[in-house]
Amino acid sequence: MSLRSVSPLFIGTFIHRSNSGAVTVMLGLMLAQLSSHTPTHPITSLQVGLLPVTYFISELTLAPFMGAISDQWGRRKFLIIGPFFGFAQVSLLFFTPAKSPLLYLLCLQILAGVSSAMTVPAGLGYLADFTARHRTLRIRVMSFYELVTSGGIAVGTAIAGLLWDRFGHFAFFLIACTYLLVSFCMFLSPAVNQVVERGKLNYVASRYLRILRTPRLLIFIPAWLCICALVGIWLSSQIPFILTRPMHNPQQLLMGSISGPGAGHRVSLIMGGFALLFGLCLLFWAFFLNNIARLRLMFTSIVGVYLACIALFGINHRGPGNDGLLYAWLPVLLIGIFAETSFAPAALAYLADISEEAAKDRGLLMGLYSIFLGLGQILGNGLGGVFAHSFGFDGLIYLTAILAFIALLSLLWLFKQEKVHLA
């Protein structure tokens, strides 16, 4: 079976992620707009951070169960049904109340979490099954998965502001309709050989606990959580909210830097360009560095995170009128982004390698991706809201540096453990 045979799954994932990216940006724009209309009860960064926290709590709570059930019932069923929950969530966003919208939006985030909990573990388990006999192809397949994920987010964030400025709340209906196309793409995905073992729930739970006690996995978890938290900081509603909210700070030039008419277009170009660059870098890792050790790629990503932090701090504090410094810091930022993108495909390939020791539980094990992603996003969005509320844009940079340091310590410990494992 060739790589082209799983193209429908990649296409469906691309559309799904583009929807997610678009909704994330439009939520930030909508909340910034609502905040300006209700000055007596303004919406804060803390409240914006609660939305993705709720989403990922629901996803990580359900992901292991959905992954385990997909191991026994078949993954394609979950890939086909999951997008319908996304369709319901985005459709209902159109009816968001202008006053006190927080509780309504929190409830809708739970629906979005159910959709992801059904599709992500099943999709990753599907790809792990697909590459079971072609492990040299695995990092390329997982890189493609990350590529369509980040590429979808890039497209979604690029068009979100345009759709919002053109259609307003009606844009949610347009996005909702594409979830039906996602389900159709998943239906077209071919069947793959799946090792199935039906057992009682307590037996499944015992296997799950045994997998979690794997030393290589336990040591890897802190690094994966911290890197997922960085995604929660920089690819969330918090960034468009900070950049477009009409609140300026002469000490931090990025605060409210693109507020005003046409803010949706500008924030889409910035975030879409960032996500597109992220995807192109993943394409490089997929095709040119297939044989480099997983851990070496992960260490490279930490270096990239710190380069990006230094560049963003310099851009934020360059001073009014110092556009020359902006152009000086941009190449450093781009190099940092290029290096940090190596983590995701290496980490997914590493998880898939571990799954070879538990082929019957691939969906359950790859469901850990959603758990790590969910916990990391809760950590990143929750702490990101607190740090942004206290320190502005600088707070996001401080938090990023702290999390990268914790990830580095985890990877150093994992490197030592891997040497023992291979000995």
C-alpha positions as CSV (number, residue, x, y, z in Angstrom):
1,M,0.0,0.0,0.0
2,S,1.6,3.3,-1.1
3,L,1.6,6.7,0.7
4,R,-0.9,7.9,-1.8
5,S,-3.5,5.5,-0.6
6,V,-3.9,7.4,2.7
7,S,-4.3,10.7,0.9
8,P,-8.0,11.0,1.8
9,L,-7.0,10.9,5.5
10,F,-4.4,13.6,5.0
11,I,-6.9,15.7,3.1
12,G,-9.5,15.3,5.8
13,T,-7.0,16.1,8.5
14,F,-6.0,19.2,6.5
15,I,-9.5,20.5,6.3
16,H,-10.2,19.6,9.9
17,R,-7.2,21.6,11.1
18,S,-7.9,24.5,8.8
19,N,-11.3,24.7,10.4
20,S,-9.7,24.6,13.8
21,G,-7.2,27.4,12.9
22,A,-9.9,29.6,11.5
23,V,-12.2,29.2,14.5
24,T,-9.4,29.9,16.9
25,V,-8.6,33.2,15.2
26,M,-12.2,34.2,14.8
27,L,-12.9,33.5,18.4
28,G,-10.1,35.9,19.4
29,L,-11.4,38.6,17.0
30,M,-15.0,38.1,18.2
31,L,-14.0,38.4,21.8
32,A,-11.9,41.5,21.2
33,Q,-14.9,43.0,19.5
34,L,-17.3,42.1,22.3
35,S,-14.8,43.5,24.8
36,S,-14.9,46.9,23.2
37,H,-18.7,46.8,23.2
38,T,-18.9,46.0,27.0
39,P,-16.5,48.4,28.7
40,T,-18.2,47.9,32.1
41,H,-17.5,44.1,32.0
42,P,-14.5,43.8,29.8
43,I,-13.3,40.4,28.6
44,T,-9.8,39.7,29.9
45,S,-6.9,37.5,28.8
46,L,-7.7,35.1,31.7
47,Q,-11.2,34.5,30.3
48,V,-9.9,34.0,26.8
49,G,-7.5,31.4,28.2
50,L,-10.3,29.5,29.7
51,L,-11.8,28.6,26.3
52,P,-9.0,26.3,25.1
53,V,-8.5,25.0,28.6
54,T,-12.1,23.7,28.6
55,Y,-11.6,22.3,25.1
56,F,-8.5,20.3,26.0
57,I,-9.9,19.1,29.3
58,S,-12.8,17.5,27.4
59,E,-10.4,16.1,24.7
60,L,-7.8,14.6,27.1
61,T,-10.5,13.2,29.3
62,L,-12.2,11.3,26.4
63,A,-9.2,10.6,24.2
64,P,-7.9,7.5,26.0
65,F,-11.4,6.0,26.1
66,M,-12.0,6.8,22.5
67,G,-8.6,5.4,21.5
68,A,-9.2,2.2,23.5
69,I,-12.6,1.7,22.0
70,S,-11.3,2.3,18.5
71,D,-8.8,-0.5,19.1
72,Q,-11.8,-2.9,19.5
73,W,-14.5,-1.4,17.2
74,G,-12.3,-0.2,14.3
75,R,-10.7,3.2,13.8
76,R,-12.6,4.3,10.6
77,K,-15.9,4.5,12.4
78,F,-14.5,7.1,14.7
79,L,-12.8,9.0,11.9
80,I,-16.1,9.3,10.1
81,I,-18.4,10.1,13.0
82,G,-16.0,12.6,14.9
83,P,-16.3,15.5,12.4
84,F,-20.1,15.7,13.0
85,F,-19.5,17.0,16.5
86,G,-17.3,19.7,15.1
87,F,-20.1,20.6,12.7
88,A,-22.4,21.1,15.6
89,Q,-20.0,23.2,17.6
90,V,-19.1,25.6,14.9
91,S,-22.7,26.0,13.7
92,L,-23.7,27.0,17.2
93,L,-21.0,29.7,17.4
94,F,-23.2,31.9,15.2
95,F,-25.7,32.2,18.1
96,T,-23.1,33.5,20.6
97,P,-24.8,36.1,22.9
98,A,-23.3,39.6,23.0
99,K,-23.6,39.8,26.8
100,S,-21.9,37.3,29.1
101,P,-20.9,34.9,26.3
102,L,-18.3,33.0,28.3
103,L,-20.5,30.2,29.7
104,Y,-22.1,29.6,26.3
105,L,-18.7,29.4,24.6
106,L,-17.3,27.0,27.2
107,C,-20.1,24.6,26.6
108,L,-19.4,24.6,22.8
109,Q,-15.7,24.0,23.5
110,I,-16.7,20.6,25.0
111,L,-18.3,19.6,21.7
112,A,-15.1,20.5,19.9
113,G,-13.2,18.4,22.4
114,V,-15.4,15.4,21.7
115,S,-14.7,15.7,18.0
116,S,-11.0,15.8,18.4
117,A,-11.0,13.0,21.0
118,M,-12.7,10.7,18.4
119,T,-10.6,11.6,15.4
120,V,-7.0,12.2,16.6
121,P,-6.2,8.9,18.4
122,A,-8.0,6.9,15.7
123,G,-6.1,8.8,13.0
124,L,-2.7,8.3,14.6
125,G,-3.5,4.7,15.4
126,Y,-4.5,4.2,11.7
127,L,-1.2,5.6,10.5
128,A,0.8,3.5,13.0
129,D,-1.0,0.4,11.6
130,F,-0.3,1.6,8.0
131,T,3.5,1.9,8.7
132,A,3.8,-1.3,10.8
133,R,5.6,-3.2,8.0
134,H,7.4,-0.1,6.7
135,R,9.0,1.5,9.7
136,T,11.5,3.4,7.5
137,L,8.5,5.2,6.1
138,R,7.1,6.1,9.5
139,I,8.9,9.4,10.2
140,R,7.9,10.5,6.7
141,V,4.3,9.6,7.2
142,M,4.2,11.2,10.7
143,S,5.9,14.3,9.2
144,F,3.2,14.5,6.5
145,Y,0.6,14.2,9.3
146,E,2.2,17.2,11.1
147,L,2.6,18.9,7.7
148,V,-1.1,18.7,6.9
149,T,-1.9,19.7,10.5
150,S,0.2,22.8,10.5
151,G,-0.6,23.5,6.8
152,G,-4.3,23.3,7.6
153,I,-3.8,25.7,10.6
154,A,-1.9,28.0,8.3
155,V,-4.7,28.1,5.7
156,G,-7.3,28.5,8.4
157,T,-5.6,31.4,10.1
158,A,-4.8,33.0,6.8
159,I,-8.5,33.1,5.7
160,A,-10.1,33.6,9.1
161,G,-9.7,37.3,9.3
162,L,-10.8,37.7,5.7
163,L,-13.9,35.7,6.3
164,W,-14.6,37.6,9.6
165,D,-14.2,41.0,7.9
166,R,-16.4,39.9,5.0
167,F,-19.1,37.8,6.6
168,G,-18.9,38.4,10.3
169,H,-20.7,35.8,12.4
170,F,-22.0,34.1,9.2
171,A,-18.4,32.8,8.6
172,F,-19.0,30.2,11.3
173,F,-21.7,28.6,9.1
174,L,-19.3,28.5,6.1
175,I,-16.7,26.7,8.2
176,A,-19.2,24.3,9.7
177,C,-20.2,23.0,6.3
178,T,-16.7,21.8,5.5
179,Y,-16.8,19.4,8.5
180,L,-19.2,17.3,6.3
181,L,-16.4,17.1,3.7
182,V,-14.0,15.9,6.4
183,S,-16.2,13.0,7.2
184,F,-16.5,12.1,3.5
185,C,-12.7,12.1,3.2
186,M,-12.4,9.8,6.2
187,F,-15.0,7.5,4.6
188,L,-12.8,7.2,1.5
189,S,-9.7,6.2,3.5
190,P,-8.9,2.5,2.7
191,A,-9.0,-0.2,5.4
192,V,-5.7,-1.2,6.9
193,N,-4.7,-4.3,8.9
194,Q,-5.6,-3.7,12.5
195,V,-4.7,-6.0,15.3
196,V,-7.8,-6.4,17.4
197,E,-8.2,-8.0,20.8
198,R,-11.6,-7.8,22.4
199,G,-11.5,-7.9,26.2
200,K,-13.2,-6.7,29.3
201,L,-12.8,-3.1,30.4
202,N,-10.6,-4.0,33.4
203,Y,-8.3,-5.9,31.1
204,V,-8.0,-2.9,28.8
205,A,-7.3,-0.7,31.7
206,S,-4.6,-2.9,33.0
207,R,-2.8,-2.9,29.6
208,Y,-3.2,0.9,29.6
209,L,-1.5,1.2,33.0
210,R,1.3,-1.2,31.8
211,I,2.0,1.0,28.8
212,L,2.1,4.2,31.0
213,R,4.7,2.5,33.2
214,T,7.1,2.1,30.3
215,P,10.3,4.0,31.4
216,R,11.0,5.5,27.9
217,L,7.5,6.9,27.8
218,L,7.4,8.2,31.4
219,I,10.6,10.2,30.9
220,F,9.4,11.6,27.6
221,I,6.1,12.9,29.0
222,P,7.5,16.2,30.6
223,A,9.2,17.2,27.3
224,W,6.1,16.4,25.2
225,L,3.9,18.3,27.7
226,C,6.1,21.4,27.6
227,I,6.3,21.5,23.8
228,C,2.6,21.1,23.5
229,A,2.2,23.9,26.0
230,L,4.1,26.2,23.7
231,V,1.6,25.4,20.9
232,G,-1.1,26.5,23.4
233,I,0.7,29.8,23.9
234,W,1.4,30.8,20.4
235,L,-1.4,29.2,18.3
236,S,-4.4,30.1,20.3
237,S,-7.0,32.9,20.6
238,Q,-4.7,34.7,23.0
239,I,-2.4,36.0,20.3
240,P,-5.1,37.7,18.1
241,F,-6.8,39.0,21.3
242,I,-3.5,40.7,22.5
243,L,-2.6,42.0,19.0
244,T,-6.0,43.4,18.1
245,R,-7.4,44.6,21.4
246,P,-7.4,48.4,21.5
247,M,-4.8,48.7,24.4
248,H,-1.3,50.0,23.6
249,N,1.8,49.9,25.7
250,P,4.8,52.1,24.7
251,Q,7.2,49.7,26.5
252,Q,5.9,46.7,24.6
253,L,5.2,47.6,21.0
254,L,3.4,44.4,20.1
255,M,0.5,45.0,22.5
256,G,-2.4,46.2,20.4
257,S,-0.1,46.7,17.5
258,I,-2.6,45.7,14.8
259,S,-5.9,47.0,16.3
260,G,-8.3,49.1,14.4
261,P,-10.1,48.7,11.0
262,G,-8.9,45.7,9.0
263,A,-7.4,44.0,12.0
264,G,-8.8,40.7,10.9
265,H,-6.8,40.8,7.6
266,R,-3.6,41.7,9.3
267,V,-3.8,39.1,12.1
268,S,-4.6,36.5,9.5
269,L,-1.6,37.4,7.4
270,I,0.7,37.2,10.4
271,M,-0.6,34.0,12.0
272,G,-1.2,32.3,8.7
273,G,2.3,33.2,7.5
274,F,3.8,31.8,10.7
275,A,1.8,28.5,10.5
276,L,2.7,28.2,6.7
277,L,6.4,28.6,7.5
278,F,5.9,26.0,10.2
279,G,4.5,23.6,7.7
280,L,7.2,24.2,5.1
281,C,9.8,23.5,7.7
282,L,8.1,20.2,8.5
283,L,8.2,19.3,4.8
284,F,12.0,19.8,5.0
285,W,12.3,17.5,8.0
286,A,10.2,14.8,6.3
287,F,12.2,14.6,3.1
288,F,15.8,15.5,3.9
289,L,16.4,14.3,7.5
290,N,14.6,11.0,7.6
291,N,17.5,9.1,9.0
292,I,18.6,11.5,11.8
293,A,18.0,10.2,15.3
294,R,14.7,11.2,16.9
295,L,16.4,12.7,20.1
296,R,18.8,14.8,18.1
297,L,15.9,16.4,16.3
298,M,14.2,17.1,19.6
299,F,17.4,18.8,21.0
300,T,17.6,20.9,17.9
301,S,14.0,22.1,18.5
302,I,14.9,23.4,22.0
303,V,17.7,25.5,20.6
304,G,15.2,26.9,18.1
305,V,12.7,27.8,20.9
306,Y,15.3,30.0,22.6
307,L,16.4,31.7,19.4
308,A,12.7,32.6,18.8
309,C,12.4,33.9,22.4
310,I,15.4,36.2,22.0
311,A,14.1,37.5,18.6
312,L,10.6,38.2,19.9
313,F,11.9,40.0,23.0
314,G,14.0,42.2,20.7
315,I,11.1,43.0,18.4
316,N,8.8,43.8,21.3
317,H,11.3,46.2,22.9
318,R,12.8,47.7,19.8
319,G,11.4,51.2,20.6
320,P,9.1,53.4,18.6
321,G,10.3,54.1,15.1
322,N,13.2,51.5,15.1
323,D,12.0,49.5,12.2
324,G,15.6,48.7,11.3
325,L,15.8,46.5,14.5
326,L,12.7,44.7,13.4
327,Y,14.3,43.6,10.2
328,A,17.4,42.7,12.1
329,W,15.5,40.4,14.4
330,L,13.3,38.7,11.8
331,P,16.1,36.4,10.4
332,V,16.8,35.2,13.9
333,L,13.1,34.5,14.5
334,L,12.8,32.6,11.2
335,I,15.9,30.4,12.1
336,G,14.4,29.7,15.5
337,I,11.1,28.7,14.0
338,F,12.8,26.4,11.5
339,A,14.8,24.6,14.2
340,E,11.9,24.2,16.7
341,T,9.6,22.5,14.1
342,S,11.8,19.4,14.3
343,F,10.2,18.3,17.6
344,A,6.7,17.3,16.4
345,P,7.6,14.7,13.7
346,A,10.4,13.3,15.8
347,A,8.1,12.9,18.8
348,L,5.3,11.3,16.8
349,A,7.7,8.8,15.3
350,Y,9.1,8.1,18.7
351,L,5.6,7.3,20.1
352,A,4.9,5.1,17.0
353,D,8.2,3.2,17.7
354,I,7.1,2.6,21.3
355,S,3.8,1.3,19.9
356,E,5.6,-1.6,18.3
357,E,5.8,-3.1,21.8
358,A,2.0,-2.9,22.1
359,A,0.6,-3.4,18.6
360,K,-2.8,-4.5,20.0
361,D,-3.2,-1.1,21.7
362,R,-2.0,1.3,19.1
363,G,-5.1,3.5,19.3
364,L,-4.9,3.6,23.0
365,L,-1.2,4.4,23.0
366,M,-1.5,7.0,20.2
367,G,-4.4,8.4,22.1
368,L,-1.6,9.6,24.5
369,Y,-0.8,12.2,21.8
370,S,-4.2,13.8,22.5
371,I,-3.6,13.5,26.3
372,F,-0.2,15.2,26.1
373,L,-1.5,17.7,23.6
374,G,-4.5,18.4,25.8
375,L,-2.6,18.7,29.1
376,G,0.1,20.8,27.4
377,Q,-2.5,23.1,25.9
378,I,-4.3,23.5,29.2
379,L,-0.9,24.4,30.8
380,G,0.0,26.8,27.9
381,N,-3.3,28.5,27.7
382,G,-4.0,28.6,31.4
383,L,-0.5,29.9,32.4
384,G,-0.4,32.0,29.2
385,G,-3.5,33.9,30.3
386,V,-2.0,34.5,33.7
387,F,1.4,35.6,32.3
388,A,-0.1,37.8,29.6
389,H,-2.4,39.4,32.2
390,S,0.6,40.2,34.5
391,F,3.4,40.9,32.0
392,G,1.7,41.5,28.7
393,F,3.4,40.1,25.6
394,D,6.6,39.6,27.5
395,G,4.8,37.2,29.8
396,L,4.4,34.8,26.9
397,I,8.1,34.9,26.2
398,Y,9.0,34.3,29.8
399,L,6.7,31.3,30.0
400,T,8.1,29.9,26.8
401,A,11.7,30.1,28.1
402,I,10.7,28.3,31.3
403,L,8.9,25.5,29.6
404,A,11.7,25.0,27.1
405,F,14.1,24.5,30.0
406,I,12.0,21.9,31.6
407,A,11.7,20.1,28.2
408,L,15.5,20.2,27.9
409,L,16.0,18.5,31.3
410,S,13.5,15.8,30.3
411,L,15.3,15.1,27.0
412,L,18.7,14.9,28.7
413,W,17.3,12.3,31.0
414,L,15.6,10.4,28.1
415,F,18.9,10.4,26.2
416,K,20.6,8.7,29.2
417,Q,17.7,6.1,29.3
418,E,17.9,5.4,25.6
419,K,21.6,4.6,25.9
420,V,20.7,2.0,28.5
421,H,17.8,0.7,26.4
422,L,20.1,0.1,23.4
423,A,23.0,-1.3,25.4
